[in-house]
Amino acid sequence: MTRFDHIRIPVGVGELHAERFGFGDHALVLLHGFGTSSFLWRRVSPALPLGRVTAWALDLLGHGESDRPVEGAFGLAAQALAVEQAMTSLRIGRATLVGMDLGAAVALRIAATRPARVHGVVLISPPAPGHARSKDLAEFGRLTAVHLLEATRSMLGASAWLGPLLTRGVATLEAMPAKLVARYAAPYVGADGVRHLQGLANAVTDSDLDEVDLGRVTARTLVLRGAHDAWCTAADATRLATAICGAELRTVPMAGRLIPEDAPDALAALLAEWAAPLHDADAPRALGERAHQP
């Protein structure tokens, strides 16, 4: 894996963990979804055109290796503020934001409230319009009720909650073996980790998007879903793309919700196309041919 470096980024209430790939002029900020971390992008980032883009894979506040401030807020507004502060610390004036489910909601909030900071937006498996809590968070709530005792008594209890979400998030079970579930659940070991994970889920409410006006999103926008996504339906993705002026909707075949796990190369090609400099007339055409490969 070609990883440039790991850094810690101060964001006021704590620090975010980030992994940097590449050294190009165009910044991509990669935001994971609920139950995952920057680890999600491990096979996508190295496949990007790293001489042309710099990809920053962030752990959202309270997730992965980022800080968990005791008095910190973990809702959508707090996450969006932390990401924007991280961009400022990294001296990123404008970026293409790439977010998956919860990360997509964060990216959408930044694009609507701080349009000058956003060059483009890629919304992967986004929540339905008007709903910051995606359907997988509703499923998570059911899982916590069923497996509460198991989760709180076992050192690896978070796997009882995250395992079903992660396995349902891919097109085939082979794409999410038990050891990969354990890797994603690793930040939430023990009773404290389980309680923290539940707190992260509870911090996201549908009202988090009430003040987000999709009409204010002026950045070039791509809505992307896997053909086998169990939660982001084709109808929801279409509604979102229609609500954002000029947004494009694409579907990745043979992929579920976790497109970075199911189709990392196809996703990297799409991101390379989307981040192509506007003055480079050949890049969209050449990379577009790659982007439609299964």
Buried (B, 14 or more C-beta within 10 A) or exposed (E): EEEBEEBBBEBEBBBBBBBBBBEBEBBBBBBBBBBBBBBBBBBBBBBBBBEBBBBBBBBBBBBBBBBBBEEBBBBBBBBBBBBBBBBEBBEBEBBBBBBBBBBBBBBBBBBBBBEEBBBBBBBBBBBBBBBBBBBBBEBBBEBBEEBBEBBBEBEBBBBBBBBBBBBBBBBEEEBBEEEBBBBBBBBBBBEEBBEBBBEBBBBBBBEBBEEBEBEEBBBBBBBBBBEBBBBBEEEBBEBBBEBBEEBEBBBBEEBBBBBBBBBBEBBBBBBBBBBBEEEEEEBBEEBBEBBEEE
